[in-house]
Amino acid sequence: MARYHKKPIEITAHQWFRNGDHPKDGGADREGAVVRYFRRPEPEYAGDTAHDICGLIWHNHGWIDTLKGGHTVCPGDWIITGVQGEVYPCKPDIFDATYEAVTD
């Protein structure tokens, strides 16, 4: 079996904790252009119901449209802008294992 590794590329990333944290989103008092409000009408997302992955209530989450469909953004996730301008969320542990800060 052939083996491969990722080419070294530079990405832009911003850690997201609440609405307005991404620089392209504007203020926290309005819907973001990159990370939008999390909206789901189903009762399992209402009130104080917690997300089973991060343990925080659904109201504190965001939503991001990616090239592969929509994804939930948990507080603390990194929002990565890829090489073709695409955006997607990344969990902090995966981000730490995959990326390191660029020093000039």
MMTF fields as JSON, N, C-alpha, C and O atoms, coordinates in Angstrom:
{
  "mmtfVersion": "1.0.0",
  "mmtfProducer": "UNKNOWN",
  "numBonds": 415,
  "numAtoms": 416,
  "numGroups": 104,
  "numChains": 1,
  "numModels": 1,
  "chainsPerModel": [1],
  "groupsPerChain": [104],
  "chainIdList": ["A"],
  "bondAtomList": [4, 2, 8, 6, 12, 10, 16, 14, 20, 18, 24, 22, 28, 26, 32, 30, 36, 34, 40, 38, 44, 42, 48, 46, 52, 50, 56, 54, 60, 58, 64, 62, 68, 66, 72, 70, 76, 74, 80, 78, 84, 82, 88, 86, 92, 90, 96, 94, 100, 98, 104, 102, 108, 106, 112, 110, 116, 114, 120, 118, 124, 122, 128, 126, 132, 130, 136, 134, 140, 138, 144, 142, 148, 146, 152, 150, 156, 154, 160, 158, 164, 162, 168, 166, 172, 170, 176, 174, 180, 178, 184, 182, 188, 186, 192, 190, 196, 194, 200, 198, 204, 202, 208, 206, 212, 210, 216, 214, 220, 218, 224, 222, 228, 226, 232, 230, 236, 234, 240, 238, 244, 242, 248, 246, 252, 250, 256, 254, 260, 258, 264, 262, 268, 266, 272, 270, 276, 274, 280, 278, 284, 282, 288, 286, 292, 290, 296, 294, 300, 298, 304, 302, 308, 306, 312, 310, 316, 314, 320, 318, 324, 322, 328, 326, 332, 330, 336, 334, 340, 338, 344, 342, 348, 346, 352, 350, 356, 354, 360, 358, 364, 362, 368, 366, 372, 370, 376, 374, 380, 378, 384, 382, 388, 386, 392, 390, 396, 394, 400, 398, 404, 402, 408, 406, 412, 410],
  "bondOrderList": [1, 1, 1, 1, 1, 1, 1, 1, 1, 1, 1, 1, 1, 1, 1, 1, 1, 1, 1, 1, 1, 1, 1, 1, 1, 1, 1, 1, 1, 1, 1, 1, 1, 1, 1, 1, 1, 1, 1, 1, 1, 1, 1, 1, 1, 1, 1, 1, 1, 1, 1, 1, 1, 1, 1, 1, 1, 1, 1, 1, 1, 1, 1, 1, 1, 1, 1, 1, 1, 1, 1, 1, 1, 1, 1, 1, 1, 1, 1, 1, 1, 1, 1, 1, 1, 1, 1, 1, 1, 1, 1, 1, 1, 1, 1, 1, 1, 1, 1, 1, 1, 1, 1],
  "groupList": [{"groupName": "MET", "atomNameList": ["N", "CA", "C", "O"], "elementList": ["N", "C", "C", "O"], "formalChargeList": [0, 0, 0, 0], "bondAtomList": [1, 0, 2, 1, 3, 2], "bondOrderList": [1, 1, 2], "singleLetterCode": "M", "chemCompType": "L-PEPTIDE LINKING"}, {"groupName": "ALA", "atomNameList": ["N", "CA", "C", "O"], "elementList": ["N", "C", "C", "O"], "formalChargeList": [0, 0, 0, 0], "bondAtomList": [1, 0, 2, 1, 3, 2], "bondOrderList": [1, 1, 2], "singleLetterCode": "A", "chemCompType": "L-PEPTIDE LINKING"}, {"groupName": "ARG", "atomNameList": ["N", "CA", "C", "O"], "elementList": ["N", "C", "C", "O"], "formalChargeList": [0, 0, 0, 0], "bondAtomList": [1, 0, 2, 1, 3, 2], "bondOrderList": [1, 1, 2], "singleLetterCode": "R", "chemCompType": "L-PEPTIDE LINKING"}, {"groupName": "TYR", "atomNameList": ["N", "CA", "C", "O"], "elementList": ["N", "C", "C", "O"], "formalChargeList": [0, 0, 0, 0], "bondAtomList": [1, 0, 2, 1, 3, 2], "bondOrderList": [1, 1, 2], "singleLetterCode": "Y", "chemCompType": "L-PEPTIDE LINKING"}, {"groupName": "HIS", "atomNameList": ["N", "CA", "C", "O"], "elementList": ["N", "C", "C", "O"], "formalChargeList": [0, 0, 0, 0], "bondAtomList": [1, 0, 2, 1, 3, 2], "bondOrderList": [1, 1, 2], "singleLetterCode": "H", "chemCompType": "L-PEPTIDE LINKING"}, {"groupName": "LYS", "atomNameList": ["N", "CA", "C", "O"], "elementList": ["N", "C", "C", "O"], "formalChargeList": [0, 0, 0, 0], "bondAtomList": [1, 0, 2, 1, 3, 2], "bondOrderList": [1, 1, 2], "singleLetterCode": "K", "chemCompType": "L-PEPTIDE LINKING"}, {"groupName": "PRO", "atomNameList": ["N", "CA", "C", "O"], "elementList": ["N", "C", "C", "O"], "formalChargeList": [0, 0, 0, 0], "bondAtomList": [1, 0, 2, 1, 3, 2], "bondOrderList": [1, 1, 2], "singleLetterCode": "P", "chemCompType": "L-PEPTIDE LINKING"}, {"groupName": "ILE", "atomNameList": ["N", "CA", "C", "O"], "elementList": ["N", "C", "C", "O"], "formalChargeList": [0, 0, 0, 0], "bondAtomList": [1, 0, 2, 1, 3, 2], "bondOrderList": [1, 1, 2], "singleLetterCode": "I", "chemCompType": "L-PEPTIDE LINKING"}, {"groupName": "GLU", "atomNameList": ["N", "CA", "C", "O"], "elementList": ["N", "C", "C", "O"], "formalChargeList": [0, 0, 0, 0], "bondAtomList": [1, 0, 2, 1, 3, 2], "bondOrderList": [1, 1, 2], "singleLetterCode": "E", "chemCompType": "L-PEPTIDE LINKING"}, {"groupName": "THR", "atomNameList": ["N", "CA", "C", "O"], "elementList": ["N", "C", "C", "O"], "formalChargeList": [0, 0, 0, 0], "bondAtomList": [1, 0, 2, 1, 3, 2], "bondOrderList": [1, 1, 2], "singleLetterCode": "T", "chemCompType": "L-PEPTIDE LINKING"}, {"groupName": "GLN", "atomNameList": ["N", "CA", "C", "O"], "elementList": ["N", "C", "C", "O"], "formalChargeList": [0, 0, 0, 0], "bondAtomList": [1, 0, 2, 1, 3, 2], "bondOrderList": [1, 1, 2], "singleLetterCode": "Q", "chemCompType": "L-PEPTIDE LINKING"}, {"groupName": "TRP", "atomNameList": ["N", "CA", "C", "O"], "elementList": ["N", "C", "C", "O"], "formalChargeList": [0, 0, 0, 0], "bondAtomList": [1, 0, 2, 1, 3, 2], "bondOrderList": [1, 1, 2], "singleLetterCode": "W", "chemCompType": "L-PEPTIDE LINKING"}, {"groupName": "PHE", "atomNameList": ["N", "CA", "C", "O"], "elementList": ["N", "C", "C", "O"], "formalChargeList": [0, 0, 0, 0], "bondAtomList": [1, 0, 2, 1, 3, 2], "bondOrderList": [1, 1, 2], "singleLetterCode": "F", "chemCompType": "L-PEPTIDE LINKING"}, {"groupName": "ASN", "atomNameList": ["N", "CA", "C", "O"], "elementList": ["N", "C", "C", "O"], "formalChargeList": [0, 0, 0, 0], "bondAtomList": [1, 0, 2, 1, 3, 2], "bondOrderList": [1, 1, 2], "singleLetterCode": "N", "chemCompType": "L-PEPTIDE LINKING"}, {"groupName": "GLY", "atomNameList": ["N", "CA", "C", "O"], "elementList": ["N", "C", "C", "O"], "formalChargeList": [0, 0, 0, 0], "bondAtomList": [1, 0, 2, 1, 3, 2], "bondOrderList": [1, 1, 2], "singleLetterCode": "G", "chemCompType": "PEPTIDE LINKING"}, {"groupName": "ASP", "atomNameList": ["N", "CA", "C", "O"], "elementList": ["N", "C", "C", "O"], "formalChargeList": [0, 0, 0, 0], "bondAtomList": [1, 0, 2, 1, 3, 2], "bondOrderList": [1, 1, 2], "singleLetterCode": "D", "chemCompType": "L-PEPTIDE LINKING"}, {"groupName": "VAL", "atomNameList": ["N", "CA", "C", "O"], "elementList": ["N", "C", "C", "O"], "formalChargeList": [0, 0, 0, 0], "bondAtomList": [1, 0, 2, 1, 3, 2], "bondOrderList": [1, 1, 2], "singleLetterCode": "V", "chemCompType": "L-PEPTIDE LINKING"}, {"groupName": "CYS", "atomNameList": ["N", "CA", "C", "O"], "elementList": ["N", "C", "C", "O"], "formalChargeList": [0, 0, 0, 0], "bondAtomList": [1, 0, 2, 1, 3, 2], "bondOrderList": [1, 1, 2], "singleLetterCode": "C", "chemCompType": "L-PEPTIDE LINKING"}, {"groupName": "LEU", "atomNameList": ["N", "CA", "C", "O"], "elementList": ["N", "C", "C", "O"], "formalChargeList": [0, 0, 0, 0], "bondAtomList": [1, 0, 2, 1, 3, 2], "bondOrderList": [1, 1, 2], "singleLetterCode": "L", "chemCompType": "L-PEPTIDE LINKING"}],
  "groupTypeList": [0, 1, 2, 3, 4, 5, 5, 6, 7, 8, 7, 9, 1, 4, 10, 11, 12, 2, 13, 14, 15, 4, 6, 5, 15, 14, 14, 1, 15, 2, 8, 14, 1, 16, 16, 2, 3, 12, 2, 2, 6, 8, 6, 8, 3, 1, 14, 15, 9, 1, 4, 15, 7, 17, 14, 18, 7, 11, 4, 13, 4, 14, 11, 7, 15, 9, 18, 5, 14, 14, 4, 9, 16, 17, 6, 14, 15, 11, 7, 7, 9, 14, 16, 10, 14, 8, 16, 3, 6, 17, 5, 6, 15, 7, 12, 15, 1, 9, 3, 8, 1, 16, 9, 15],
  "groupIdList": [1, 2, 3, 4, 5, 6, 7, 8, 9, 10, 11, 12, 13, 14, 15, 16, 17, 18, 19, 20, 21, 22, 23, 24, 25, 26, 27, 28, 29, 30, 31, 32, 33, 34, 35, 36, 37, 38, 39, 40, 41, 42, 43, 44, 45, 46, 47, 48, 49, 50, 51, 52, 53, 54, 55, 56, 57, 58, 59, 60, 61, 62, 63, 64, 65, 66, 67, 68, 69, 70, 71, 72, 73, 74, 75, 76, 77, 78, 79, 80, 81, 82, 83, 84, 85, 86, 87, 88, 89, 90, 91, 92, 93, 94, 95, 96, 97, 98, 99, 100, 101, 102, 103, 104],
  "secStructList": [7, 7, 7, 7, 7, 7, 7, 7, 7, 7, 7, 3, 3, 3, 3, 7, 1, 1, 6, 6, 7, 1, 6, 6, 1, 7, 7, 6, 6, 1, 7, 7, 1, 1, 1, 3, 3, 7, 7, 7, 7, 1, 4, 4, 4, 1, 6, 6, 7, 5, 7, 6, 6, 6, 7, 1, 5, 4, 4, 4, 7, 3, 3, 3, 3, 3, 6, 6, 3, 3, 3, 3, 3, 7, 6, 6, 7, 3, 3, 3, 3, 7, 6, 6, 1, 7, 3, 3, 3, 3, 7, 2, 2, 2, 2, 2, 2, 2, 7, 7, 7, 7, 7, 7],
  "xCoordList": [0.847, 0.0, 0.892, 1.852, 0.563, 1.326, 1.024, -0.087, 2.017, 1.847, 2.032, 2.798, 1.318, 1.354, 1.376, 0.988, 1.835, 1.709, 1.174, 1.275, 0.608, 0.073, 1.195, 2.253, 0.948, 1.892, 1.86, 0.803, 2.989, 2.953, 2.23, 2.661, 1.134, 0.362, 0.102, 0.147, -0.167, -0.549, -2.043, -2.604, -2.686, -4.111, -4.318, -3.418, -5.494, -5.897, -6.926, -7.813, -6.832, -7.792, -8.091, -7.23, -9.327, -9.773, -10.558, -11.432, -10.264, -11.023, -12.342, -12.381, -13.421, -14.771, -15.343, -15.305, -15.866, -16.523, -17.969, -18.806, -18.262, -19.613, -19.779, -18.818, -21.017, -21.333, -20.479, -20.333, -19.927, -19.105, -17.613, -16.829, -17.187, -15.758, -14.961, -13.772, -15.586, -14.857, -14.778, -15.782, -13.607, -13.442, -14.376, -14.644, -14.875, -15.788, -17.248, -18.141, -17.497, -18.867, -19.415, -20.628, -18.612, -19.114, -19.339, -18.679, -20.255, -20.499, -21.295, -21.904, -21.291, -21.996, -23.501, -24.253, -23.947, -25.37, -26.128, -27.308, -25.45, -26.132, -25.634, -24.617, -26.371, -26.025, -24.684, -24.422, -23.848, -22.537, -22.595, -23.523, -21.607, -21.499, -20.834, -21.094, -19.986, -19.285, -19.935, -20.388, -19.983, -20.636, -21.987, -22.062, -23.039, -24.389, -24.961, -24.366, -26.117, -26.825, -27.191, -27.502, -27.152, -27.594, -29.108, -29.642, -29.802, -31.271, -31.74, -31.474, -32.423, -33.058, -34.398, -34.444, -35.484, -36.806, -37.131, -38.073, -36.366, -36.684, -36.537, -35.637, -37.411, -37.371, -36.063, -35.709, -35.346, -34.092, -32.977, -31.924, -33.205, -32.234, -32.68, -31.989, -33.807, -34.399, -33.953, -33.431, -34.175, -33.958, -32.53, -31.575, -32.405, -31.092, -30.509, -29.641, -30.978, -30.469, -29.013, -28.673, -28.161, -26.723, -26.349, -26.931, -25.374, -24.776, -23.99, -23.223, -24.173, -23.521, -22.006, -21.314, -21.478, -20.03, -19.302, -18.304, -19.786, -19.057, -19.711, -19.065, -20.973, -21.649, -22.258, -22.845, -22.134, -22.712, -24.102, -24.4, -24.949, -26.305, -26.276, -25.399, -27.265, -27.318, -27.406, -26.895, -28.046, -28.195, -26.844, -26.773, -25.78, -24.456, -23.637, -22.466, -24.222, -23.502, -23.741, -24.636, -22.923, -23.069, -23.277, -23.252, -23.482, -23.685, -22.857, -22.822, -22.188, -21.346, -21.658, -21.787, -21.774, -21.967, -20.604, -19.809, -20.339, -19.065, -19.314, -20.459, -18.244, -18.378, -19.082, -19.625, -19.077, -19.697, -20.998, -21.453, -21.603, -22.862, -22.667, -21.572, -23.739, -23.678, -23.111, -23.255, -22.459, -21.865, -22.114, -22.126, -22.311, -22.421, -21.043, -20.04, -20.998, -19.758, -19.921, -20.791, -19.085, -19.096, -18.215, -17.228, -18.561, -17.653, -16.27, -16.15, -15.239, -13.87, -13.353, -12.143, -14.244, -13.799, -13.017, -13.235, -12.115, -11.382, -12.118, -12.606, -12.201, -12.772, -11.6, -10.893, -11.411, -10.277, -10.726, -11.782, -9.921, -10.108, -9.047, -7.851, -9.487, -8.579, -7.935, -8.095, -7.205, -6.403, -7.239, -6.735, -8.507, -9.375, -10.448, -11.448, -10.239, -11.176, -12.343, -13.212, -12.379, -13.447, -13.274, -12.151, -14.369, -14.31, -14.92, -15.876, -14.357, -14.88, -14.403, -13.352, -15.2, -14.811, -13.844, -13.82, -13.053, -12.103, -12.062, -11.912, -12.194, -12.133, -10.741, -9.749, -10.659, -9.367, -8.283, -7.123, -8.631, -7.605, -7.053, -5.856, -7.904, -7.445, -6.607, -5.579, -7.05, -6.3, -4.889, -3.903, -4.809, -3.5, -2.589, -1.374, -3.164, -2.359, -1.932, -0.977, -2.637, -2.41, -1.67, -0.908, -1.879, -1.334, -0.432, -0.559, 0.474, 1.309, 1.421, 1.294, 1.656, 1.744, 2.909, 3.968, 2.702, 3.749, 4.57, 4.025, 5.866, 6.757, 7.589, 8.129, 7.686, 8.433, 9.898, 10.666],
  "yCoordList": [-1.174, 0.0, 1.236, 1.322, 2.192, 3.438, 4.308, 4.282, 5.078, 5.986, 7.418, 7.689, 8.337, 9.752, 10.598, 10.14, 11.84, 12.807, 14.111, 14.36, 14.933, 16.211, 17.138, 17.189, 17.87, 18.898, 20.015, 20.31, 20.628, 21.747, 22.946, 23.498, 23.32, 24.466, 25.387, 24.972, 26.626, 27.585, 27.8, 27.953, 27.812, 28.091, 29.263, 29.636, 29.832, 30.851, 30.214, 29.507, 30.448, 29.856, 30.832, 31.601, 30.78, 31.601, 30.714, 29.966, 30.784, 29.988, 30.689, 31.901, 29.912, 30.444, 30.028, 28.852, 30.987, 30.695, 31.191, 30.633, 32.24, 32.811, 33.647, 33.957, 33.99, 34.775, 36.045, 36.754, 36.313, 37.501, 37.263, 38.182, 36.051, 35.784, 35.703, 36.022, 35.286, 35.213, 36.617, 37.33, 37.037, 38.408, 38.808, 39.997, 37.863, 38.195, 38.215, 38.467, 37.955, 37.88, 39.194, 39.304, 40.166, 41.414, 41.284, 40.484, 42.057, 42.074, 40.891, 40.166, 40.696, 39.586, 39.799, 38.884, 40.993, 41.306, 40.986, 41.314, 40.344, 40.006, 38.664, 38.129, 38.15, 36.875, 36.996, 37.986, 35.996, 36.011, 35.616, 34.932, 36.049, 35.674, 34.308, 33.606, 33.918, 32.636, 31.653, 30.584, 32.005, 31.157, 31.791, 32.879, 31.088, 31.603, 31.078, 30.219, 31.604, 31.108, 29.642, 29.23, 28.868, 27.48, 27.466, 27.908, 26.96, 26.913, 25.516, 25.032, 24.888, 23.599, 23.595, 23.891, 23.272, 23.317, 22.102, 22.149, 21.021, 19.81, 20.027, 20.75, 19.408, 19.614, 19.163, 19.676, 18.223, 17.765, 18.817, 18.616, 19.933, 21.022, 22.232, 23.251, 22.138, 23.287, 23.377, 22.423, 24.547, 24.763, 24.52, 25.017, 23.751, 23.492, 22.147, 21.599, 21.619, 20.348, 20.512, 21.441, 19.605, 19.692, 18.847, 17.793, 19.336, 18.601, 17.435, 17.615, 16.245, 15.069, 15.042, 14.293, 15.826, 15.831, 16.783, 16.4, 18.017, 19.007, 19.275, 19.829, 18.896, 19.082, 20.453, 20.698, 21.353, 22.695, 22.722, 21.934, 23.633, 23.676, 24.113, 24.862, 23.619, 23.87, 25.35, 25.779, 26.134, 27.567, 28.271, 29.295, 27.744, 28.366, 27.922, 28.284, 27.156, 26.643, 27.513, 28.357, 27.282, 27.96, 26.945, 25.735, 27.458, 26.621, 27.193, 28.407, 26.316, 26.772, 25.93, 24.709, 26.598, 25.897, 25.618, 26.533, 24.34, 23.944, 23.383, 23.281, 23.026, 22.429, 21.083, 20.62, 20.447, 19.127, 19.196, 18.179, 20.367, 20.517, 21.305, 21.795, 21.426, 22.201, 21.417, 20.197, 22.136, 21.517, 22.378, 23.607, 21.714, 22.389, 22.884, 22.203, 24.078, 24.625, 24.707, 25.422, 23.975, 24.01, 25.166, 25.498, 25.778, 26.778, 26.159, 25.079, 26.847, 26.348, 25.752, 25.586, 25.416, 24.897, 25.966, 27.164, 25.508, 26.4, 26.465, 25.446, 27.654, 27.827, 28.042, 29.047, 27.083, 27.097, 27.621, 27.241, 28.491, 28.909, 28.186, 28.404, 27.327, 26.491, 27.195, 28.4, 26.42, 26.972, 27.535, 28.332, 27.139, 27.667, 28.586, 28.863, 29.062, 29.974, 29.3, 29.979, 27.966, 27.237, 27.322, 27.439, 27.265, 27.323, 26.062, 25.505, 25.626, 24.443, 24.448, 25.006, 23.806, 23.758, 22.605, 21.618, 22.751, 21.715, 21.675, 22.714, 20.491, 20.335, 20.713, 20.479, 21.297, 21.766, 20.682, 20.963, 19.461, 18.418, 18.027, 17.77, 17.978, 17.685, 18.844, 18.632, 20.073, 21.249, 21.237, 21.455, 20.98, 20.961, 19.856, 20.039, 18.717, 17.601, 17.816, 17.193, 18.697, 18.855, 20.132, 20.147, 21.201, 22.503, 23.071, 22.747, 23.917, 24.677, 26.104, 26.336, 27.03, 28.443, 28.673, 28.061, 29.553, 29.92, 31.036, 32.036, 30.854, 31.912, 32.412, 31.626, 33.716, 34.317, 34.459, 34.946],
  "zCoordList": [0.0, 0.0, 0.0, 0.765, -0.866, -0.945, 0.268, 0.798, 0.704, 1.843, 1.374, 0.449, 2.028, 1.668, 2.931, 4.005, 2.791, 3.875, 3.292, 2.091, 4.161, 3.701, 3.271, 3.898, 2.193, 1.784, 2.823, 3.381, 3.081, 4.024, 3.396, 2.383, 4.022, 3.552, 4.724, 5.882, 4.414, 5.444, 5.367, 4.282, 6.518, 6.593, 7.535, 8.287, 7.489, 8.444, 9.355, 8.878, 10.651, 11.586, 12.714, 13.141, 13.183, 14.304, 15.25, 14.812, 16.527, 17.482, 17.781, 17.994, 17.794, 17.941, 19.293, 19.657, 20.023, 21.296, 21.32, 22.029, 20.547, 20.519, 19.25, 18.547, 18.994, 17.807, 17.751, 18.747, 16.584, 16.387, 16.535, 16.298, 16.921, 17.112, 15.814, 15.807, 14.723, 13.449, 12.87, 12.863, 12.38, 11.895, 10.754, 10.583, 9.975, 8.88, 9.334, 8.525, 10.607, 11.107, 11.623, 11.801, 11.864, 12.421, 13.918, 14.581, 14.445, 15.882, 16.379, 15.593, 17.684, 18.318, 18.331, 18.668, 17.968, 18.034, 16.738, 16.614, 15.769, 14.518, 13.979, 14.421, 13.03, 12.402, 11.692, 11.009, 11.851, 11.224, 9.757, 9.324, 9.002, 7.598, 7.448, 6.47, 8.392, 8.346, 9.32, 8.911, 10.597, 11.597, 11.925, 12.495, 11.552, 11.759, 13.075, 13.726, 13.451, 14.627, 14.416, 13.299, 15.479, 15.425, 15.567, 16.585, 14.554, 14.582, 14.213, 13.113, 15.115, 14.829, 15.544, 16.738, 14.865, 15.488, 16.362, 17.153, 16.23, 16.962, 18.469, 18.898, 19.285, 20.737, 21.396, 22.457, 20.796, 21.404, 21.382, 21.988, 20.686, 20.649, 21.46, 21.476, 22.121, 22.815, 24.273, 24.849, 24.84, 26.272, 26.73, 26.134, 27.793, 28.387, 27.95, 28.629, 26.828, 26.327, 25.9, 25.168, 26.362, 26.077, 24.864, 24.608, 24.138, 23.014, 23.594, 24.54, 23.039, 23.612, 23.399, 24.088, 22.479, 22.238, 23.181, 23.791, 23.31, 24.114, 25.469, 26.358, 25.644, 26.922, 27.145, 28.199, 26.179, 26.302, 25.673, 24.776, 26.147, 25.611, 24.145, 23.714, 23.395, 21.957, 21.616, 20.581, 22.475, 22.216, 22.039, 21.359, 22.634, 22.573, 21.362, 21.25, 20.468, 19.305, 18.074, 18.047, 17.07, 15.787, 14.687, 14.915, 13.498, 12.311, 11.182, 10.982, 10.441, 9.337, 8.102, 8.185, 6.966, 5.7, 5.1, 4.882, 4.832, 4.241, 2.841, 2.4, 2.155, 0.825, 0.887, -0.116, 2.067, 2.235, 3.018, 3.541, 3.11, 3.84, 5.117, 5.394, 5.9, 7.125, 8.291, 8.366, 9.205, 10.391, 11.616, 11.54, 12.743, 14.026, 14.446, 14.234, 15.043, 15.587, 17.1, 17.599, 17.826, 19.29, 19.764, 19.108, 20.89, 21.455, 21.673, 22.251, 21.206, 21.297, 20.012, 19.863, 19.055, 17.764, 17.007, 17.183, 16.174, 15.285, 13.953, 13.464, 13.361, 12.037, 11.09, 11.164, 10.207, 9.285, 7.932, 7.426, 7.355, 5.975, 5.167, 5.36, 4.263, 3.493, 2.32, 2.128, 1.539, 0.442, -0.698, -1.49, -0.801, -1.85, -1.278, -1.939, -0.041, 0.585, 1.278, 1.824, 1.266, 1.929, 3.449, 3.939, 4.185, 5.641, 6.234, 5.694, 7.343, 8.026, 9.471, 9.786, 10.368, 11.774, 12.033, 11.298, 13.088, 13.488, 15.014, 15.657, 15.592, 17.04, 17.545, 16.854, 18.744, 19.271, 19.345, 19.044, 19.734, 19.837, 18.469, 18.34, 17.45, 16.088, 15.562, 14.918, 15.839, 15.407, 16.011, 15.308, 17.318, 17.995, 17.461, 17.389, 17.088, 16.567, 15.117, 14.651, 14.403, 12.966, 12.602, 11.635, 13.355, 12.973, 14.047, 15.228, 13.62, 14.553, 14.006, 12.804, 14.896, 14.51, 13.555, 13.692, 12.599, 11.65, 12.284, 12.751, 12.292, 12.791, 11.627, 10.848, 11.519, 10.402, 10.721, 9.891]
}
